[in-house]
Amino acid sequence: MIGLVNGLAATSSLAASGGVQWSHDGLRILANKDVGAERWAITLNLNDATVTGNVFFNDGRPPRVISCQSTGHNYQPDISKFTIQYRCFGSDPAQSVFASTDWSVIGEPVMLDAAFFAPALETCDMSGALNGASPPTANSLWDCTGTASPFWLEVFSDGTGLSSAIGRFAFDAVATGCGFGKLSDGTFFNLGYSPSRQILTVYRTTPGIDRFSLSECRRVVF
């Protein structure tokens, strides 16, 4: 969670009203959420995992501009929680000219729950997203496009999955629900499912957490 940082009293678990959206070019996730008494309007840049944006206050102070670089992560497999560690710089709005001295370190480490950048989910019940009990029983697949190259994906009730991008992998979609899983190659992986829209969203990091991919998947029935 994000602690008290030079007036930015924010905790990712306190994020309330507001929302997120995938940018039209597919390169960013835009988040605009109330966090405690503050309004956070920040962007996760998928190609390098940096975070930039503004924090607005309700006490008349000017907004704070922030820029954060990923420096590590923490994963809690028992609750499927994935937290990204950042080094964050802050500045007041520029006055007359741009000056590098306006920026200063406001927090290190700053811990941000990756779920901050996910939309309010329709359900954590992933049973409707399954493609069968196991690979031999597959009755459908998810056709995915996005920031990564196109791929297809299948997830099964036996706690495994199959993908044209990475092959067979262990991932219990039902048990993990709304949380993150960790794959054997060191990447982190999350599925978001909308039964009403029949869309599956796939989030995946690189092993070094220096880049994200985000894909939109639609079911193809055999």
C-alpha positions as a Markdown table, in Angstrom:
| # | Residue | x | y | z |
|---|---|---|---|---|
| 1 | Met | 0.0 | 0.0 | 0.0 |
| 2 | Ile | 1.0 | 3.6 | -0.5 |
| 3 | Gly | 1.8 | 5.3 | 2.8 |
| 4 | Leu | 2.0 | 9.0 | 3.8 |
| 5 | Val | 4.3 | 10.6 | 1.2 |
| 6 | Asn | 4.8 | 14.4 | 1.5 |
| 7 | Gly | 1.1 | 15.1 | 1.8 |
| 8 | Leu | 0.0 | 12.2 | -0.4 |
| 9 | Ala | -1.9 | 10.2 | 2.2 |
| 10 | Ala | -3.1 | 7.4 | -0.1 |
| 11 | Thr | -3.6 | 3.7 | 0.3 |
| 12 | Ser | -4.4 | 1.5 | -2.7 |
| 13 | Ser | -6.8 | -0.6 | -0.7 |
| 14 | Leu | -8.9 | 2.6 | 0.0 |
| 15 | Ala | -9.6 | 3.3 | -3.7 |
| 16 | Ala | -13.3 | 3.9 | -3.9 |
| 17 | Ser | -15.3 | 5.8 | -6.6 |
| 18 | Gly | -14.0 | 6.3 | -10.0 |
| 19 | Gly | -12.9 | 4.0 | -12.7 |
| 20 | Val | -10.3 | 2.8 | -15.3 |
| 21 | Gln | -10.2 | 2.4 | -19.0 |
| 22 | Trp | -7.8 | 1.0 | -21.6 |
| 23 | Ser | -6.5 | 3.8 | -23.9 |
| 24 | His | -7.7 | 3.7 | -27.5 |
| 25 | Asp | -4.1 | 2.9 | -28.7 |
| 26 | Gly | -3.9 | 0.0 | -26.3 |
| 27 | Leu | -0.7 | 1.3 | -24.7 |
| 28 | Arg | -1.9 | 2.6 | -21.3 |
| 29 | Ile | -4.4 | 2.0 | -18.6 |
| 30 | Leu | -6.0 | 5.3 | -17.4 |
| 31 | Ala | -7.2 | 5.3 | -13.8 |
| 32 | Asn | -9.3 | 8.1 | -12.1 |
| 33 | Lys | -10.2 | 7.1 | -8.6 |
| 34 | Asp | -10.9 | 8.6 | -5.2 |
| 35 | Val | -8.3 | 7.4 | -2.7 |
| 36 | Gly | -9.2 | 8.5 | 0.8 |
| 37 | Ala | -9.7 | 12.3 | 0.5 |
| 38 | Glu | -7.7 | 12.6 | -2.7 |
| 39 | Arg | -8.5 | 12.1 | -6.4 |
| 40 | Trp | -5.9 | 10.1 | -8.2 |
| 41 | Ala | -5.8 | 10.6 | -12.0 |
| 42 | Ile | -2.8 | 8.4 | -13.1 |
| 43 | Thr | -1.7 | 6.3 | -16.0 |
| 44 | Leu | 0.0 | 2.9 | -16.1 |
| 45 | Asn | 2.2 | 2.9 | -19.2 |
| 46 | Leu | 2.1 | -0.8 | -20.3 |
| 47 | Asn | 5.3 | -0.7 | -22.4 |
| 48 | Asp | 7.6 | 0.2 | -19.4 |
| 49 | Ala | 5.4 | -0.2 | -16.2 |
| 50 | Thr | 5.9 | 3.4 | -15.2 |
| 51 | Val | 3.1 | 5.4 | -13.6 |
| 52 | Thr | 2.5 | 9.1 | -14.3 |
| 53 | Gly | -0.3 | 11.5 | -13.5 |
| 54 | Asn | -1.8 | 13.9 | -11.0 |
| 55 | Val | -3.1 | 13.8 | -7.5 |
| 56 | Phe | -5.8 | 16.3 | -6.6 |
| 57 | Phe | -6.6 | 17.5 | -3.1 |
| 58 | Asn | -9.9 | 18.8 | -1.7 |
| 59 | Asp | -8.3 | 21.4 | 0.6 |
| 60 | Gly | -7.4 | 24.0 | -2.1 |
| 61 | Arg | -3.8 | 22.9 | -2.6 |
| 62 | Pro | -2.6 | 22.7 | -6.3 |
| 63 | Pro | -2.5 | 19.2 | -7.8 |
| 64 | Arg | 0.6 | 17.2 | -7.4 |
| 65 | Val | 2.3 | 15.8 | -10.5 |
| 66 | Ile | 3.8 | 12.3 | -10.0 |
| 67 | Ser | 6.1 | 10.1 | -12.0 |
| 68 | Cys | 7.0 | 6.6 | -10.7 |
| 69 | Gln | 9.4 | 3.9 | -11.9 |
| 70 | Ser | 8.9 | 0.2 | -11.0 |
| 71 | Thr | 11.7 | -1.2 | -8.8 |
| 72 | Gly | 10.3 | -4.5 | -7.6 |
| 73 | His | 7.3 | -6.4 | -6.5 |
| 74 | Asn | 5.7 | -8.5 | -3.8 |
| 75 | Tyr | 3.5 | -11.6 | -4.4 |
| 76 | Gln | 1.3 | -13.2 | -1.7 |
| 77 | Pro | 0.2 | -16.5 | -3.3 |
| 78 | Asp | -2.1 | -17.4 | -0.4 |
| 79 | Ile | -4.4 | -14.5 | -1.3 |
| 80 | Ser | -3.4 | -14.2 | -5.0 |
| 81 | Lys | -2.3 | -10.6 | -4.4 |
| 82 | Phe | 0.3 | -8.9 | -6.6 |
| 83 | Thr | 1.8 | -5.6 | -5.4 |
| 84 | Ile | 4.2 | -3.5 | -7.5 |
| 85 | Gln | 7.0 | -1.5 | -5.8 |
| 86 | Tyr | 7.8 | 2.0 | -7.2 |
| 87 | Arg | 10.2 | 4.9 | -6.7 |
| 88 | Cys | 8.1 | 8.0 | -7.1 |
| 89 | Phe | 9.0 | 11.6 | -7.9 |
| 90 | Gly | 6.6 | 14.5 | -7.3 |
| 91 | Ser | 6.4 | 18.1 | -8.4 |
| 92 | Asp | 4.0 | 21.1 | -8.2 |
| 93 | Pro | 2.8 | 22.4 | -11.5 |
| 94 | Ala | 5.5 | 24.2 | -13.5 |
| 95 | Gln | 5.9 | 27.9 | -13.0 |
| 96 | Ser | 6.9 | 30.0 | -16.1 |
| 97 | Val | 9.5 | 27.4 | -17.2 |
| 98 | Phe | 10.2 | 23.7 | -16.9 |
| 99 | Ala | 13.0 | 23.0 | -14.5 |
| 100 | Ser | 14.3 | 19.6 | -13.4 |
| 101 | Thr | 14.9 | 20.9 | -9.9 |
| 102 | Asp | 11.1 | 21.0 | -9.5 |
| 103 | Trp | 11.1 | 17.3 | -9.0 |
| 104 | Ser | 12.0 | 15.5 | -5.8 |
| 105 | Val | 11.7 | 11.9 | -4.5 |
| 106 | Ile | 8.4 | 11.6 | -2.6 |
| 107 | Gly | 8.4 | 8.0 | -1.8 |
| 108 | Glu | 10.6 | 4.9 | -2.0 |
| 109 | Pro | 9.4 | 2.3 | -1.9 |
| 110 | Val | 5.8 | 3.1 | -2.8 |
| 111 | Met | 3.6 | -0.1 | -2.9 |
| 112 | Leu | 0.7 | -0.2 | -5.3 |
| 113 | Asp | -1.8 | -3.1 | -5.6 |
| 114 | Ala | -1.9 | -4.1 | -9.3 |
| 115 | Ala | -5.7 | -4.4 | -8.8 |
| 116 | Phe | -5.8 | -0.5 | -8.6 |
| 117 | Phe | -5.6 | -0.6 | -12.5 |
| 118 | Ala | -8.4 | -3.1 | -13.0 |
| 119 | Pro | -12.0 | -2.2 | -13.5 |
| 120 | Ala | -14.7 | -3.1 | -11.0 |
| 121 | Leu | -15.2 | -6.7 | -11.9 |
| 122 | Glu | -18.6 | -8.2 | -12.7 |
| 123 | Thr | -17.8 | -11.4 | -10.9 |
| 124 | Cys | -15.0 | -13.3 | -9.2 |
| 125 | Asp | -16.6 | -16.6 | -10.3 |
| 126 | Met | -14.5 | -17.8 | -13.2 |
| 127 | Ser | -16.4 | -21.0 | -13.8 |
| 128 | Gly | -18.3 | -19.5 | -16.8 |
| 129 | Ala | -14.9 | -18.7 | -18.4 |
| 130 | Leu | -13.7 | -22.3 | -18.5 |
| 131 | Asn | -13.2 | -24.1 | -21.7 |
| 132 | Gly | -13.8 | -27.6 | -20.3 |
| 133 | Ala | -12.5 | -29.9 | -17.6 |
| 134 | Ser | -9.1 | -30.6 | -19.2 |
| 135 | Pro | -7.4 | -30.2 | -22.7 |
| 136 | Pro | -9.0 | -33.3 | -24.2 |
| 137 | Thr | -12.5 | -32.0 | -23.3 |
| 138 | Ala | -12.1 | -28.5 | -24.6 |
| 139 | Asn | -15.3 | -27.2 | -26.2 |
| 140 | Ser | -14.2 | -23.7 | -26.9 |
| 141 | Leu | -11.2 | -21.3 | -26.8 |
| 142 | Trp | -10.6 | -17.6 | -26.2 |
| 143 | Asp | -9.3 | -15.7 | -29.2 |
| 144 | Cys | -7.1 | -12.8 | -27.8 |
| 145 | Thr | -5.7 | -9.6 | -29.3 |
| 146 | Gly | -4.1 | -6.6 | -27.6 |
| 147 | Thr | -0.7 | -5.3 | -26.8 |
| 148 | Ala | 0.8 | -8.7 | -27.2 |
| 149 | Ser | 0.8 | -10.7 | -30.5 |
| 150 | Pro | -2.6 | -12.5 | -31.1 |
| 151 | Phe | -2.9 | -15.8 | -29.3 |
| 152 | Trp | -5.5 | -18.2 | -28.2 |
| 153 | Leu | -6.1 | -19.4 | -24.6 |
| 154 | Glu | -8.0 | -22.2 | -22.9 |
| 155 | Val | -8.5 | -22.5 | -19.1 |
| 156 | Phe | -9.8 | -25.7 | -17.5 |
| 157 | Ser | -11.4 | -26.8 | -14.2 |
| 158 | Asp | -8.4 | -29.2 | -13.5 |
| 159 | Gly | -6.3 | -26.1 | -12.6 |
| 160 | Thr | -4.4 | -25.9 | -15.9 |
| 161 | Gly | -4.4 | -23.8 | -19.0 |
| 162 | Leu | -3.2 | -24.0 | -22.6 |
| 163 | Ser | -2.1 | -21.1 | -24.7 |
| 164 | Ser | -0.6 | -20.7 | -28.2 |
| 165 | Ala | 1.8 | -18.2 | -26.7 |
| 166 | Ile | 3.3 | -20.2 | -23.8 |
| 167 | Gly | 1.9 | -23.7 | -24.1 |
| 168 | Arg | 0.6 | -25.7 | -21.1 |
| 169 | Phe | 0.7 | -24.0 | -17.8 |
| 170 | Ala | -0.6 | -24.4 | -14.2 |
| 171 | Phe | -3.3 | -21.8 | -13.3 |
| 172 | Asp | -6.4 | -22.5 | -11.2 |
| 173 | Ala | -8.7 | -19.9 | -12.6 |
| 174 | Val | -11.6 | -20.8 | -10.3 |
| 175 | Ala | -9.5 | -20.8 | -7.1 |
| 176 | Thr | -7.7 | -17.6 | -8.1 |
| 177 | Gly | -10.9 | -15.7 | -8.9 |
| 178 | Cys | -10.1 | -12.0 | -9.0 |
| 179 | Gly | -6.5 | -12.4 | -8.0 |
| 180 | Phe | -3.1 | -12.9 | -9.7 |
| 181 | Gly | -1.3 | -16.2 | -10.4 |
| 182 | Lys | 2.4 | -16.7 | -11.0 |
| 183 | Leu | 3.5 | -18.8 | -13.9 |
| 184 | Ser | 6.6 | -21.0 | -14.0 |
| 185 | Asp | 8.5 | -18.5 | -16.1 |
| 186 | Gly | 8.3 | -15.9 | -13.4 |
| 187 | Thr | 5.5 | -13.8 | -15.0 |
| 188 | Phe | 2.3 | -12.8 | -13.3 |
| 189 | Phe | -1.0 | -13.5 | -14.8 |
| 190 | Asn | -4.6 | -12.4 | -14.2 |
| 191 | Leu | -7.9 | -13.0 | -15.9 |
| 192 | Gly | -10.9 | -10.7 | -15.7 |
| 193 | Tyr | -14.2 | -12.1 | -16.9 |
| 194 | Ser | -17.6 | -10.5 | -17.9 |
| 195 | Pro | -20.4 | -13.1 | -18.3 |
| 196 | Ser | -22.8 | -10.5 | -19.6 |
| 197 | Arg | -20.4 | -9.3 | -22.3 |
| 198 | Gln | -18.6 | -12.7 | -22.9 |
| 199 | Ile | -15.2 | -11.0 | -22.8 |
| 200 | Leu | -12.1 | -12.2 | -21.0 |
| 201 | Thr | -9.4 | -9.8 | -20.2 |
| 202 | Val | -5.8 | -11.2 | -19.8 |
| 203 | Tyr | -3.1 | -9.2 | -17.9 |
| 204 | Arg | 0.4 | -10.5 | -18.0 |
| 205 | Thr | 3.8 | -9.0 | -16.8 |
| 206 | Thr | 7.3 | -9.8 | -17.9 |
| 207 | Pro | 9.5 | -11.6 | -15.3 |
| 208 | Gly | 11.2 | -8.3 | -14.5 |
| 209 | Ile | 7.9 | -6.5 | -14.1 |
| 210 | Asp | 9.2 | -3.9 | -16.6 |
| 211 | Arg | 6.4 | -4.3 | -19.1 |
| 212 | Phe | 2.7 | -5.4 | -19.1 |
| 213 | Ser | 0.6 | -6.9 | -21.8 |
| 214 | Leu | -3.2 | -6.5 | -21.9 |
| 215 | Ser | -5.4 | -8.5 | -24.2 |
| 216 | Glu | -9.1 | -8.7 | -25.0 |
| 217 | Cys | -10.4 | -12.2 | -25.6 |
| 218 | Arg | -13.6 | -13.5 | -27.2 |
| 219 | Arg | -14.9 | -17.0 | -27.0 |
| 220 | Val | -14.9 | -19.3 | -30.1 |
| 221 | Val | -17.1 | -22.4 | -29.6 |
| 222 | Phe | -16.1 | -25.6 | -31.4 |
